[in-house]
Amino acid sequence: MEGEEEFAQAIAAADAALKELKDRFAQVLQDQATLTELQSQRQQVKTKQPPAWKTELAQIERQIEAIALNLESRLIQWRSFKEPFWQIIRYGGLGFILGWLLHRWLHS
């Protein structure tokens, strides 16, 4: 009974993680398409006569920077490193303690 609940919770967590990954993938695709569109607009604006293009170009540059920051910031999250980090701490620490105990025991 308890194992079934844990299994159901694990499936629900995996499903939620998959949904989050799909949403993130869709957002990345949308941001990449927007980025490509903005870059082509930037090229078109550069062919216009000055002063009209300066403000439009500055606005496009700000949008490009915001999208680039959004793409970079969402690719890496602490949650993706949380579990491996604590496993490294746990087993690395355990290995260090066992090694130290064996060293003390063998050299006594």
C-alpha positions as CSV (number, residue, x, y, z in Angstrom):
1,M,0.0,0.0,0.0
2,E,2.8,2.4,1.0
3,G,4.8,1.4,-2.1
4,E,1.9,2.1,-4.3
5,E,1.5,5.6,-2.9
6,E,5.2,6.3,-3.4
7,F,5.0,5.0,-6.9
8,A,2.0,7.2,-7.7
9,Q,3.8,10.2,-6.3
10,A,6.9,9.4,-8.3
11,I,4.8,9.1,-11.5
12,A,3.1,12.4,-10.7
13,A,6.4,14.1,-10.1
14,A,7.8,12.7,-13.3
15,D,4.7,13.8,-15.2
16,A,5.0,17.4,-13.7
17,A,8.7,17.5,-14.7
18,L,7.9,16.4,-18.2
19,K,5.1,19.0,-18.5
20,E,7.6,21.7,-17.3
21,L,10.2,20.5,-19.8
22,K,7.7,20.6,-22.6
23,D,6.6,24.1,-21.6
24,R,10.2,25.2,-21.4
25,F,11.0,23.7,-24.8
26,A,8.0,25.5,-26.4
27,Q,9.2,28.8,-24.8
28,V,12.7,28.3,-26.1
29,L,11.4,27.6,-29.6
30,Q,9.2,30.7,-29.5
31,D,12.0,32.9,-28.1
32,Q,14.4,31.6,-30.8
33,A,11.8,32.5,-33.5
34,T,11.3,35.9,-32.0
35,L,15.0,36.4,-31.8
36,T,15.5,35.5,-35.5
37,E,12.6,37.9,-36.4
38,L,14.1,40.7,-34.4
39,Q,17.6,40.2,-35.9
40,S,16.1,40.5,-39.4
41,Q,14.2,43.6,-38.4
42,R,17.4,45.0,-37.1
43,Q,19.0,44.5,-40.5
44,Q,16.1,46.2,-42.2
45,V,16.2,49.1,-39.8
46,K,19.9,49.7,-40.5
47,T,19.1,50.4,-44.2
48,K,16.7,53.3,-43.3
49,Q,17.8,56.8,-43.0
50,P,19.1,58.2,-39.7
51,P,17.5,59.5,-37.0
52,A,14.4,57.5,-37.5
53,W,16.2,54.2,-37.3
54,K,18.2,55.0,-34.1
55,T,15.2,54.7,-31.7
56,E,13.8,51.7,-33.5
57,L,17.2,50.0,-33.5
58,A,17.7,50.7,-29.8
59,Q,14.2,49.2,-29.0
60,I,15.0,46.1,-31.0
61,E,18.4,45.7,-29.3
62,R,16.7,45.9,-25.9
63,Q,14.2,43.2,-26.9
64,I,17.1,41.0,-28.2
65,E,19.0,41.4,-25.0
66,A,15.9,40.5,-22.9
67,I,15.2,37.4,-25.0
68,A,18.8,36.3,-24.8
69,L,18.8,36.7,-21.0
70,N,15.5,34.8,-20.8
71,L,17.0,31.9,-22.9
72,E,20.2,31.8,-20.8
73,S,18.5,32.1,-17.4
74,R,16.0,29.3,-17.9
75,L,18.3,26.7,-19.3
76,I,20.1,26.0,-16.0
77,Q,18.2,25.8,-12.7
78,W,19.2,24.8,-9.2
79,R,16.6,22.1,-9.2
80,S,18.5,20.2,-12.0
81,F,21.6,20.1,-9.8
82,K,20.0,19.6,-6.4
83,E,19.7,15.8,-6.4
84,P,23.2,15.0,-7.9
85,F,24.8,17.7,-5.6
86,W,23.5,16.1,-2.4
87,Q,24.4,12.6,-3.6
88,I,27.9,13.7,-4.3
89,I,28.1,15.3,-0.8
90,R,26.6,12.2,0.8
91,Y,28.6,9.5,-0.9
92,G,31.8,11.6,-1.2
93,G,31.6,12.3,2.6
94,L,30.9,8.7,3.3
95,G,33.9,7.6,1.2
96,F,36.1,10.1,2.9
97,I,35.1,8.9,6.4
98,L,35.5,5.2,5.5
99,G,38.9,6.0,4.0
100,W,40.0,7.8,7.1
101,L,38.8,5.0,9.4
102,L,40.6,2.4,7.3
103,H,43.8,4.5,7.3
104,R,43.6,4.8,11.1
105,W,42.8,1.1,11.6
106,L,45.6,-0.1,9.3
107,H,48.3,2.2,10.8
108,S,47.4,1.5,14.4
